[in-house]
Amino acid sequence: MGGHVTGAAGALADELPGWVTLLRAPNPGPMTLDGTNTWVLRAPDAEQAVVVDPGPADEEHLAAIAAHGPVESVLITHGHPDHTEGSARVHELLGGAPVRAVDPAHTIGGEPLAAGAALAAGLTIRVVPTPGHTADSVCFLVEHGDERVVLTGDTILGRGTTVVAHPDGHLGDYLSSLELLSTYRGIPALPGHGPALADCGAAADFYLAHRRARLDQVRAAVAEGATTAPEVVARVYADVDRSLWWAAEWSVRAQLEYLGVEQP
C-alpha cells in the first residue's frame, strides 16, 4: 500500500537480463498496483524454467505461465492470496511441478523453502529470509554469470511502499530485512508489484527512511493524545483515501507494537 508515497521507490531498471520474463496478472488495484508480477527465470539454453509467484487464479494468466514450460519448480515469496491463489491450478497445468514456499500450507508437491542457495533452471538461486511484511516473506537472489537480480515480493515494491501486515507482519523484522537488502547495491530489484528497479540497495534505503519518518509521525500522534490505531491513522494518514485506512491500520498497529504502546 502506498500511503503518502505513490512514486517509484528508486530509479527504474533500464534493462533486465535476457533470462528474466515478466508476466503480469490482470488483478490491478490499490493494494496490487498494476497487478501481481509473475517472474519466469530460465538461463540461456536451459530446458526448464523457474516461476516465482503464480499470482491469482486467473485461467488466462495461468495458461500464459504454462506456455513458458517446462517448469522445474514454482517459488513463492509469501503466502498472500494475490501471489498464491493460482498455485494449485498452475501445479496441475505444469504437470506436477512442485510449488515451494516457506509456509508448508502454501507448498504443493515439494519441500518447504529454507535459507540457502541451489541450482535451478541453470541459475543459482539463493533464498533470503526477509520477514516483516509477513512472517513467511523471502526474497530470491538469482545469479547467472556476472548478472544478478533480487526478487523482492512485497518486501520492496516497484512503486509506493508496502504494508506491514500486523499481527503476522512485524516492524522490527521488516526494518532488519530492509537493512539486509540495503547491502545489495547495484542489483536490480524485481518486485511483486510495480516496475523493476535499478538498485535494490537504494530502494531499501528509501524504504528505511520512509519507515523511520513514519515512526516519528506515529510517536508525535501518540504524544498528542492518540491512544488507538484508528486515531493514529486519522492523524498520520489524513491525506490518504479513506478506503485504504483499513490497510494503514495494519501498519500502524505494527508501529505501535514496535514503539511499545499498549493497544486495546
Salt bridges, closest charged atoms under 4 A:
ASP34 OD2 - ARG159 NH1 3.26
ASP53 OD2 - HIS83 ND1 2.90
GLU59 OE2 - ARG89 NH2 2.72
ASP82 OD2 - HIS83 NE2 3.33
ASP82 OD2 - HIS193 NE2 3.02
GLU92 OE1 - ARG89 NH1 3.13
ASP154 OD2 - HIS78 NE2 3.24
ASP154 OD1 - HIS83 NE2 3.10
ASP154 OD2 - HIS133 NE2 3.45
ASP154 OD1 - HIS193 NE2 3.27
ASP173 OD2 - HIS170 ND1 3.86
GLU179 OE2 - ARG212 NH2 3.37
ASP205 OD2 - ARG185 NH2 2.61
ASP216 OD1 - ARG219 NH1 2.78
GLU224 OE1 - ARG235 NH1 3.16
ASP239 OD1 - HIS4 NE2 2.83
GLU249 OE2 - ARG253 NH2 2.90
GLU257 OE1 - HIS166 ND1 3.95
